[in-house]
């Protein structure tokens, strides 16, 4: 079981790097690049760039999501030699453990992000790239951009939820959760601000 858990954890982290890496590329690099290109350059570059980037983006999200669900089941809902059911990592005498609370908040944020990728961003981009958006193109661009921005802001507190209990040995409280969310949002905001001028001062 330890070897299987390690394989799942490796897969989860590897796919997550691909997913979040592309998310940050879209928001901190491509968001600034697109307005700087003229229409001729966009027609030359985007048909080659965007389908490739979106493939890795959406499938990175899917593999991260599915491997995370399986890993949660094995770690929190299975006890060797006993079988399936809530174990002591999930519930203690006082209810949900601190570790489980952190992980479950991280999973909530991550699940919202996965939903946005597969049911908001990708359907919109598929129509835009396929030339079938028609008059709805501006609204689709706005919707996809908003979902992508929401995902970017959620990514920082999501990572705190995923890493907090295991690596920082933090007890859970809603005050700490709020602090993690606020600090995460601030970090992403700084990255957005920085992305507007990075490259101009190389």
Secondary structure, 3 states (H helix, E strand, C coil): CHHHHHHHHHHHHHHHHHHHHHHHHHHHHHHHHHCCCCHHHHHHHHHHHHHHHHHHHHHHHHHHHHHHHHHHHHHHCEECCCEECCCCCCEECCEECHHHHHHHHHHHHHHHHHHHHHHHHHHHHHHHHHCCCHHHHHHHHHHHHHHHHHHHHHHHHHHHHHHHHHHHCCCCCHHHHHHHHHHHHHHHHHHHHHHCCCCCCC
